[in-house]
Amino acid sequence: MGIERTRLRWNGWGWIDAPDVLGDKAAAVWDWMGKTMGLDPLPNTPPTPLDGIALPEIRISGAVQDALTRMLDRQRVKTDAFERGLHARGRSYHDALWLRAGRIASAPDAVVYPETAEETLAVLELAAEHNVAIVPFGGGSSVVGGVTAECAPGQAGVITVDTTRMDKVIEVDRHALVARVQAGIYGPALEKALQSEGVTLGHYPQSFEFSTLGGWIAPRSAGHQSNKYGTAEQWLVSARLATLQGLWSTEGFPGSAAGPQLRDVVAGSEGTLGIITDAEIKIHPVPEVKDYRGFVFPDFEQAVEALRELMQSGVPNAMVRLSDKSETFFLNAVDTGGGGEGPAQFCLMLVGIEGDKTTVEYGLARTKDILKARGGIHMGESLGEHWYKGRFETPYLRDPMMDRGVGVDTLETCARWSNVLAVQQAGVTAIVNALSANAAASGARGIVMSHLSHSYVDGSSLYFTFAFPRALDREVDQWLAVKRAASDAIVSAGGTISHHHGVGTDHLPWLAPEKGPVGMTALRAIKRQLDPAGILNPGKLL
């Protein structure tokens, strides 16, 4: 049932027995990275072990603990150090700084594992009765502070509700291509169950192996192949939530003009209105063919124009990912064991097309024509196949980088084609300047990269990755300075504060200006109605 928690790193990414993504290239990569970042040799900065950390005292009363045990049974109410540490925060770089340092000021007082919507509702009602905060938790892969185990001032503690025992595919409707699924199911288990029926959701975010259906819906997640299969808000048909007003099921019609569709409030609610217990989702026949291949462009601006034309042509594709020269260089250096100085002399574009044989052949032919006309050079299938094979391994680089004094974080946004380049340039410049102003030491420097993905007719998401030597005596302040500078620059240039990571705590300062005062008033009114006690995921989103 789900994933055995003890197999996971409590303070890092993925399995304790993690795959070795560098292999015999490791020594060369670390040597290259240290020289490139002006921090040679790289320092040794291991994490603090869990048995060396004093977790906060448990605040909830014995009466509440006893009531939870009667409600769920003792095996589904956890108060041990491992469960509390694992559920203390999400998996962002910011989270990792605190967890690895052993500075866990906030940890859940208990972690509970309901198996039904009714049990989830009972936990909420008990928490409201005793003024205890509730933090919903699926895979815990939030990178914006969305699952930090915090309570509001005056509340009597916090209970984390782990949904991963709600992991069943309830129904698959092949005629309507809709499935009803419990929200705590992990990505691999969901796809295994669906594909046994000949269908797929097609949602493969970077966190796919360690994230859940509810965790995709709550922040409006996007998967690698969102160009074909849609983002969470696009494939969500309806949802059921446990709220403090009772169980709530949203509409699920193929189309309806019966007022605003309230399912749109659920996607992006981040656990502040209720806990998603199950959902209806759009599904698709398993594609007959998956074709992934690479193209290179001598110029990023030229490649952006090619991507725009491709998206506006109507040619079917599942994914187009365009890396700038810095990202192309970095990925190649890690893959080959380093060497040389960046940036690369070209930009890499990966294109994926999925569907029946005729559709893929047509899409590929038209794609080649459009990209060639804009200066793209077709590099064949090897680059695409290489990316596809290792697409979930990249996050495993972060922990060994942090073991060597190197930080790595990401930011993402979305903008219209008319200003996507301005947003990209503003973001890169802000990150470069902020890293320089907050450098770990004289001569230390970061690597700032960006790529476009999750594209639309009118624009594209834009993703920034930056790796840098950590200022070990002020690493949280260093991160905050870069985060604020980059976010301010992105918003000022006309980008959204988040395309698919959500708001959590990290993006709160930029949400209200984006929504406007009337919009924020409406959101707060919904929150007050569904959560009058204010116990659901306090401090997040609102």
C-alpha positions as CSV (number, residue, x, y, z in Angstrom):
1,M,0.0,0.0,0.0
2,G,1.7,3.2,-1.2
3,I,5.4,3.6,-0.4
4,E,7.0,2.2,2.8
5,R,8.1,5.5,4.4
6,T,11.2,4.1,5.9
7,R,12.6,3.5,2.4
8,L,12.6,7.3,1.8
9,R,15.1,9.9,2.8
10,W,13.5,12.0,5.6
11,N,15.6,15.1,4.7
12,G,16.3,14.7,1.0
13,W,15.0,13.4,-2.3
14,G,13.7,10.0,-3.0
15,W,14.9,6.6,-2.0
16,I,17.5,6.1,0.7
17,D,19.1,3.6,-1.7
18,A,19.1,6.3,-4.4
19,P,20.3,5.6,-8.0
20,D,23.8,6.7,-8.7
21,V,23.3,9.2,-11.5
22,L,27.0,10.1,-12.0
23,G,28.6,6.7,-11.7
24,D,32.3,6.6,-12.8
25,K,32.0,10.3,-13.9
26,A,31.5,11.5,-10.3
27,A,35.1,12.6,-9.6
28,A,35.4,14.4,-12.9
29,V,32.0,16.2,-12.4
30,W,32.8,17.4,-8.9
31,D,36.3,18.6,-10.0
32,W,34.7,20.5,-13.0
33,M,32.0,21.9,-10.8
34,G,34.4,23.2,-8.2
35,K,36.6,24.9,-10.8
36,T,33.7,26.3,-12.7
37,M,32.1,27.8,-9.5
38,G,35.4,29.1,-8.1
39,L,35.2,26.9,-5.1
40,D,38.0,24.4,-5.6
41,P,38.1,22.0,-3.9
42,L,34.5,21.7,-2.9
43,P,33.9,21.4,0.9
44,N,32.4,18.5,2.8
45,T,29.0,19.5,4.1
46,P,27.1,16.4,5.2
47,P,23.6,16.6,6.7
48,T,22.9,16.3,10.4
49,P,21.6,12.7,11.2
50,L,18.1,12.4,12.6
51,D,19.3,11.0,15.9
52,G,21.4,14.1,16.5
53,I,18.3,16.4,16.3
54,A,16.0,17.4,19.1
55,L,12.5,17.7,17.7
56,P,10.0,20.1,19.3
57,E,8.0,18.7,22.2
58,I,4.6,17.3,21.2
59,R,1.9,19.9,21.9
60,I,-1.4,18.1,21.3
61,S,-3.0,16.6,24.4
62,G,-3.1,13.0,25.4
63,A,-6.9,13.2,25.0
64,V,-6.5,14.2,21.3
65,Q,-3.9,11.4,20.7
66,D,-6.3,8.9,22.3
67,A,-9.2,10.1,20.2
68,L,-7.1,9.8,17.0
69,T,-6.1,6.2,18.0
70,R,-9.7,5.2,18.6
71,M,-10.7,6.8,15.3
72,L,-8.0,5.3,13.1
73,D,-6.2,2.6,15.1
74,R,-2.7,2.8,16.6
75,Q,-0.9,1.8,13.4
76,R,-2.2,4.8,11.6
77,V,-1.3,7.5,14.2
78,K,2.5,8.2,14.2
79,T,4.4,10.3,16.7
80,D,7.9,8.9,16.2
81,A,10.9,11.0,15.2
82,F,11.2,9.6,11.7
83,E,7.6,10.3,10.8
84,R,7.6,13.8,12.4
85,G,10.9,14.6,10.6
86,L,9.8,13.3,7.3
87,H,6.6,15.3,7.5
88,A,8.1,18.5,8.9
89,R,8.7,20.2,5.5
90,G,8.5,19.7,1.8
91,R,11.4,19.1,-0.6
92,S,12.5,22.5,-1.8
93,Y,16.1,23.8,-1.5
94,H,14.9,26.1,1.3
95,D,13.4,23.1,3.1
96,A,16.6,21.1,2.6
97,L,18.7,23.8,4.2
98,W,16.6,23.6,7.4
99,L,16.3,19.8,7.4
100,R,20.0,19.1,6.7
101,A,21.0,21.5,9.4
102,G,18.8,19.8,11.9
103,R,16.9,23.1,12.6
104,I,13.4,21.8,12.8
105,A,11.4,24.4,14.7
106,S,8.1,23.1,13.4
107,A,7.2,19.5,13.2
108,P,3.8,17.8,13.2
109,D,2.7,16.7,16.7
110,A,1.2,13.6,15.1
111,V,0.9,12.2,11.6
112,V,-2.3,10.3,10.7
113,Y,-3.1,8.1,7.8
114,P,-6.9,8.0,7.0
115,E,-8.1,5.5,4.4
116,T,-11.5,7.0,3.6
117,A,-13.1,10.4,3.0
118,E,-15.2,9.8,6.2
119,E,-12.1,9.2,8.3
120,T,-10.5,12.3,6.9
121,L,-13.6,14.3,7.8
122,A,-13.6,12.9,11.3
123,V,-10.0,14.0,11.8
124,L,-10.8,17.5,10.6
125,E,-13.8,17.7,13.0
126,L,-11.7,16.5,16.0
127,A,-9.0,19.1,15.1
128,A,-11.5,21.9,14.9
129,E,-13.0,20.9,18.3
130,H,-9.5,21.1,19.9
131,N,-8.1,24.1,17.9
132,V,-5.4,22.0,16.2
133,A,-4.1,22.9,12.8
134,I,-4.3,20.4,9.9
135,V,-1.6,20.1,7.2
136,P,-2.6,17.9,4.2
137,F,0.3,15.8,2.9
138,G,0.6,13.5,-0.1
139,G,4.1,12.8,-1.4
140,G,5.4,15.9,0.3
141,S,7.2,17.1,-2.8
142,S,6.1,20.7,-2.5
143,V,8.9,23.2,-3.4
144,V,7.2,26.3,-2.2
145,G,6.7,25.6,1.5
146,G,3.2,24.1,0.9
147,V,3.4,21.3,3.5
148,T,5.4,22.9,6.3
149,A,4.0,21.7,9.6
150,E,3.1,25.1,11.0
151,C,0.1,26.3,13.1
152,A,-1.2,29.8,13.5
153,P,-0.6,31.7,16.8
154,G,-2.9,30.5,19.5
155,Q,-3.5,27.0,18.0
156,A,-2.8,24.0,20.1
157,G,-0.5,22.1,17.7
158,V,-0.6,20.6,14.2
159,I,-1.6,17.3,12.8
160,T,-0.3,16.2,9.4
161,V,-2.9,14.2,7.4
162,D,-1.0,11.9,5.1
163,T,-3.3,10.8,2.3
164,T,-1.2,8.0,0.9
165,R,-3.4,5.1,2.2
166,M,-6.2,6.5,0.0
167,D,-4.7,5.0,-3.1
168,K,-7.3,3.1,-5.0
169,V,-8.5,3.5,-8.6
170,I,-12.3,3.4,-7.9
171,E,-13.7,3.4,-11.4
172,V,-12.5,3.6,-15.0
173,D,-15.1,4.8,-17.6
174,R,-13.7,3.8,-21.0
175,H,-16.7,5.2,-22.8
176,A,-16.4,8.7,-21.4
177,L,-12.6,8.5,-20.8
178,V,-12.9,9.5,-17.2
179,A,-11.6,7.7,-14.1
180,R,-12.4,8.2,-10.4
181,V,-9.3,7.8,-8.2
182,Q,-8.5,8.3,-4.5
183,A,-6.2,11.3,-4.0
184,G,-3.3,9.7,-2.2
185,I,-2.2,7.4,-5.0
186,Y,1.4,7.8,-6.2
187,G,2.1,8.5,-9.8
188,P,3.6,5.1,-10.7
189,A,0.8,3.2,-9.0
190,L,-1.8,5.3,-10.8
191,E,-0.3,4.8,-14.2
192,K,0.2,1.0,-13.6
193,A,-3.5,0.7,-12.8
194,L,-4.7,2.9,-15.6
195,Q,-2.5,1.3,-18.3
196,S,-3.7,-2.2,-17.3
197,E,-7.0,-0.9,-18.6
198,G,-5.4,0.5,-21.8
199,V,-5.6,4.2,-20.7
200,T,-3.3,6.8,-19.2
201,L,-3.5,10.2,-17.4
202,G,-0.3,11.2,-19.1
203,H,0.8,13.4,-16.2
204,Y,4.5,13.0,-15.5
205,P,5.9,15.9,-13.5
206,Q,9.6,15.8,-12.4
207,S,8.3,14.5,-9.0
208,F,6.2,11.7,-10.6
209,E,7.7,8.8,-8.6
210,F,7.1,10.5,-5.2
211,S,4.0,12.7,-5.7
212,T,0.3,12.0,-5.6
213,L,-2.8,12.8,-7.5
214,G,-4.1,15.1,-4.8
215,G,-0.7,16.7,-4.6
216,W,-0.9,17.4,-8.3
217,I,-4.3,19.0,-8.1
218,A,-3.7,21.2,-5.0
219,P,-1.0,23.4,-6.6
220,R,-2.1,23.1,-10.3
221,S,0.8,20.9,-11.3
222,A,2.1,20.4,-14.9
223,G,3.7,17.3,-16.2
224,H,6.4,17.0,-18.9
225,Q,3.8,16.1,-21.6
226,S,1.3,18.8,-20.7
227,N,1.1,20.1,-24.3
228,K,-0.9,16.9,-25.1
229,Y,-2.5,15.8,-21.8
230,G,-3.0,19.2,-20.1
231,T,-2.1,20.6,-16.7
232,A,-3.9,19.6,-13.5
233,E,-6.7,22.2,-13.8
234,Q,-7.3,21.0,-17.4
235,W,-7.6,17.3,-16.7
236,L,-9.5,17.6,-13.4
237,V,-13.2,16.7,-14.0
238,S,-14.4,16.9,-10.4
239,A,-13.2,16.5,-6.8
240,R,-14.4,15.5,-3.5
241,L,-13.0,17.2,-0.4
242,A,-13.4,16.8,3.3
243,T,-14.1,20.3,4.7
244,L,-15.3,21.7,8.0
245,Q,-18.7,22.1,6.3
246,G,-18.8,18.4,5.5
247,L,-17.9,16.3,2.4
248,W,-18.1,18.5,-0.7
249,S,-18.2,17.1,-4.3
250,T,-17.8,19.6,-7.1
251,E,-19.6,19.4,-10.5
252,G,-18.4,16.9,-13.1
253,F,-20.3,17.6,-16.3
254,P,-18.5,17.6,-19.7
255,G,-19.7,21.2,-19.9
256,S,-22.1,23.4,-17.9
257,A,-23.3,27.0,-17.8
258,A,-24.8,26.6,-14.4
259,G,-22.7,29.4,-12.9
260,P,-19.0,29.4,-12.2
261,Q,-17.6,25.8,-12.0
262,L,-16.4,25.3,-8.5
263,R,-13.9,22.6,-9.4
264,D,-11.8,25.5,-10.6
265,V,-11.5,26.7,-6.9
266,V,-10.2,23.3,-5.9
267,A,-7.2,23.2,-8.3
268,G,-4.8,25.6,-6.7
269,S,-6.4,25.6,-3.2
270,E,-3.3,24.0,-1.7
271,G,-5.2,22.3,1.2
272,T,-6.5,25.6,2.6
273,L,-10.2,24.9,1.9
274,G,-10.3,21.1,2.5
275,I,-8.5,17.9,1.9
276,I,-9.0,16.3,-1.5
277,T,-10.0,12.7,-0.9
278,D,-10.8,11.6,-4.5
279,A,-11.2,13.0,-7.9
280,E,-12.5,12.3,-11.4
281,I,-9.8,12.8,-14.1
282,K,-9.7,12.8,-17.9
283,I,-7.9,9.8,-19.3
284,H,-6.6,8.9,-22.8
285,P,-5.9,5.7,-24.7
286,V,-2.3,4.6,-24.2
287,P,-0.4,6.1,-27.1
288,E,0.7,3.6,-29.9
289,V,3.9,5.5,-30.5
290,K,6.1,7.8,-28.4
291,D,8.7,9.7,-30.4
292,Y,11.3,12.0,-28.7
293,R,14.2,13.6,-30.5
294,G,16.5,16.6,-30.4
295,F,17.1,19.7,-32.4
296,V,19.7,22.4,-32.0
297,F,19.6,26.1,-32.7
298,P,22.5,28.6,-32.8
299,D,20.5,31.3,-31.1
300,F,18.0,31.2,-28.2
301,E,15.8,34.1,-29.5
302,Q,15.6,32.3,-32.9
303,A,14.6,29.1,-31.1
304,V,11.9,30.8,-29.1
305,E,10.4,32.1,-32.4
306,A,10.5,28.5,-33.8
307,L,8.7,27.2,-30.7
308,R,6.0,29.9,-30.9
309,E,5.4,29.0,-34.6
310,L,5.2,25.3,-33.7
311,M,2.6,25.9,-31.0
312,Q,0.6,28.2,-33.1
313,S,0.6,25.9,-36.2
314,G,-1.6,23.3,-34.6
315,V,0.9,20.6,-35.1
316,P,0.3,18.0,-32.4
317,N,3.1,17.5,-29.8
318,A,3.2,16.2,-26.2
319,M,6.3,18.2,-25.1
320,V,8.7,20.8,-26.4
321,R,11.5,21.8,-24.1
322,L,13.9,24.5,-25.1
323,S,17.1,25.0,-23.1
324,D,19.2,28.2,-23.3
325,K,22.9,27.9,-23.9
326,S,23.8,27.8,-20.2
327,E,21.5,24.9,-19.5
328,T,22.6,23.1,-22.6
329,F,26.2,23.4,-21.5
330,F,25.5,22.4,-17.9
331,L,23.5,19.3,-18.8
332,N,26.1,18.2,-21.3
333,A,28.9,18.8,-18.7
334,V,27.2,16.7,-16.1
335,D,26.4,14.0,-18.6
336,T,30.0,13.8,-20.0
337,G,32.0,14.4,-16.8
338,G,32.7,18.1,-17.2
339,G,35.2,19.9,-19.4
340,G,35.3,23.3,-21.0
341,E,33.7,26.6,-20.1
342,G,30.1,27.7,-20.8
343,P,27.9,28.6,-22.3
344,A,27.4,26.2,-25.1
345,Q,27.4,27.4,-28.7
346,F,23.9,26.2,-29.3
347,C,20.6,25.7,-27.6
348,L,19.0,22.2,-27.3
349,M,15.3,21.7,-28.1
350,L,13.7,18.4,-27.3
351,V,10.4,17.5,-29.0
352,G,8.1,14.7,-28.0
353,I,5.1,13.5,-30.0
354,E,2.7,10.8,-28.8
355,G,-0.3,9.1,-30.4
356,D,-1.2,6.7,-33.2
357,K,1.4,6.1,-35.9
358,T,-0.3,8.3,-38.5
359,T,-0.5,11.3,-36.1
360,V,3.1,10.9,-35.0
361,E,4.4,10.7,-38.5
362,Y,2.5,13.8,-39.6
363,G,3.5,15.7,-36.5
364,L,7.1,14.8,-36.9
365,A,7.2,15.8,-40.6
366,R,5.6,19.2,-39.9
367,T,7.8,19.8,-36.9
368,K,10.9,19.2,-38.9
369,D,9.7,21.6,-41.6
370,I,8.8,24.4,-39.2
371,L,12.0,24.2,-37.1
372,K,14.3,23.9,-40.1
373,A,12.8,27.1,-41.5
374,R,13.9,28.8,-38.3
375,G,17.4,27.5,-38.4
376,G,16.9,24.3,-36.3
377,I,19.1,21.3,-37.1
378,H,17.6,17.9,-36.6
379,M,19.8,15.7,-34.4
380,G,17.8,12.5,-34.4
381,E,16.3,10.4,-31.7
382,S,19.3,9.7,-29.4
383,L,19.1,13.0,-27.5
384,G,15.4,12.6,-26.9
385,E,15.6,9.0,-25.9
386,H,18.5,9.8,-23.5
387,W,16.4,12.5,-21.8
388,Y,13.3,10.3,-21.7
389,K,15.2,7.4,-20.0
390,G,16.7,9.6,-17.3
391,R,14.0,12.2,-16.9
392,F,13.2,11.4,-13.2
393,E,16.9,11.1,-12.1
394,T,17.9,14.8,-12.2
395,P,16.5,15.6,-8.6
396,Y,18.9,13.0,-7.2
397,L,21.8,15.4,-8.1
398,R,20.7,17.9,-5.4
399,D,21.7,16.0,-2.3
400,P,25.2,15.1,-3.4
401,M,25.7,18.7,-4.5
402,M,24.6,19.9,-1.1
403,D,27.0,17.4,0.5
404,R,29.7,19.4,-1.3
405,G,28.7,22.9,-0.4
406,V,26.8,23.6,-3.6
407,G,23.2,24.8,-3.6
408,V,20.7,24.4,-6.5
409,D,17.2,25.8,-6.7
410,T,14.5,26.5,-9.3
411,L,12.0,29.2,-10.1
412,E,9.2,29.1,-12.7
413,T,6.8,31.5,-14.3
414,C,4.7,31.9,-17.4
415,A,4.4,34.8,-19.9
416,R,3.0,35.6,-23.3
417,W,5.1,35.2,-26.4
418,S,5.3,39.0,-26.8
419,N,7.4,39.3,-23.6
420,V,8.7,35.8,-22.8
421,L,12.2,36.9,-23.7
422,A,12.0,40.0,-21.6
423,V,10.9,37.9,-18.6
424,Q,13.7,35.4,-19.3
425,Q,16.3,38.1,-19.5
426,A,15.0,39.9,-16.4
427,G,15.0,36.7,-14.4
428,V,18.5,35.6,-15.4
429,T,20.0,39.0,-14.8
430,A,18.4,39.3,-11.4
431,I,19.6,35.9,-10.3
432,V,23.1,36.5,-11.6
433,N,23.3,39.8,-9.8
434,A,21.8,38.5,-6.5
435,L,24.2,35.5,-6.5
436,S,27.1,37.9,-7.1
437,A,26.0,40.2,-4.3
438,N,25.5,37.3,-1.9
439,A,28.5,35.2,-3.0
440,A,29.9,32.6,-0.6
441,A,33.4,34.0,-1.0
442,S,35.5,36.1,-3.3
443,G,35.7,34.6,-6.7
444,A,32.7,32.2,-6.0
445,R,30.1,32.3,-8.8
446,G,27.0,30.5,-9.8
447,I,25.6,29.0,-13.0
448,V,22.2,30.4,-14.1
449,M,20.1,28.4,-16.6
450,S,16.6,28.6,-18.1
451,H,14.3,26.6,-20.3
452,L,10.9,26.9,-21.9
453,S,8.3,24.1,-21.5
454,H,4.6,23.7,-21.0
455,S,3.8,25.9,-24.0
456,Y,0.5,27.3,-25.3
457,V,-0.7,29.1,-28.3
458,D,-0.3,32.5,-26.5
459,G,2.8,31.9,-24.4
460,S,4.9,29.5,-22.5
461,S,6.1,28.7,-19.0
462,L,9.7,29.6,-18.3
463,Y,11.9,27.7,-15.8
464,F,15.0,28.9,-14.1
465,T,17.6,26.7,-12.5
466,F,20.6,28.1,-10.6
467,A,23.5,26.3,-9.0
468,F,26.0,28.1,-6.7
469,P,28.4,27.8,-3.8
470,R,26.5,28.1,-0.6
471,A,27.4,30.8,1.9
472,L,27.6,28.3,4.8
473,D,27.4,31.0,7.5
474,R,24.2,32.6,6.1
475,E,22.8,30.2,3.6
476,V,19.1,30.9,4.3
477,D,19.7,34.6,4.0
478,Q,21.6,34.0,0.7
479,W,18.7,32.0,-0.7
480,L,16.1,34.6,0.4
481,A,18.0,37.4,-1.3
482,V,18.1,35.5,-4.6
483,K,14.5,34.4,-4.3
484,R,13.2,37.9,-3.7
485,A,15.3,39.5,-6.4
486,A,14.3,37.0,-9.0
487,S,10.6,37.0,-8.1
488,D,10.5,40.8,-8.1
489,A,12.2,40.9,-11.5
490,I,9.9,38.2,-13.0
491,V,6.7,39.9,-11.8
492,S,7.9,43.4,-12.9
493,A,8.6,42.0,-16.4
494,G,5.1,40.7,-16.7
495,G,5.3,37.0,-15.6
496,T,3.1,35.2,-13.1
497,I,4.6,34.3,-9.7
498,S,4.1,30.6,-10.4
499,H,3.1,28.5,-13.4
500,H,2.9,25.0,-11.7
501,H,4.7,25.0,-8.3
502,G,1.9,26.9,-6.5
503,V,2.1,29.5,-3.8
504,G,2.7,27.9,-0.4
505,T,4.6,30.2,1.9
506,D,7.4,31.1,-0.4
507,H,5.3,33.0,-3.0
508,L,2.9,34.7,-0.6
509,P,4.4,38.2,-1.0
510,W,3.6,38.3,-4.7
511,L,0.2,36.7,-4.7
512,A,-2.0,39.7,-3.6
513,P,-0.7,42.1,-6.3
514,E,-1.3,39.5,-9.0
515,K,-4.9,38.7,-7.8
516,G,-5.8,42.3,-6.9
517,P,-7.8,43.4,-3.9
518,V,-11.2,42.3,-5.2
519,G,-9.8,38.8,-6.1
520,M,-8.2,38.4,-2.7
521,T,-11.4,39.4,-0.9
522,A,-13.3,36.7,-2.8
523,L,-10.6,34.1,-2.0
524,R,-10.7,35.0,1.7
525,A,-14.5,34.8,1.8
526,I,-14.4,31.2,0.4
527,K,-11.7,30.3,3.0
528,R,-13.8,31.7,5.9
529,Q,-16.9,29.8,4.7
530,L,-15.2,26.4,4.3
531,D,-12.7,26.8,7.1
532,P,-14.3,29.1,9.8
533,A,-11.9,27.8,12.4
534,G,-8.8,28.6,10.3
535,I,-7.2,25.3,10.9
536,L,-6.5,24.1,7.3
537,N,-2.9,24.6,6.2
538,P,-2.4,27.9,8.0
539,G,0.1,30.3,6.5
540,K,-0.2,28.9,3.0
541,L,-1.7,30.6,0.0
542,L,-3.7,33.1,2.1
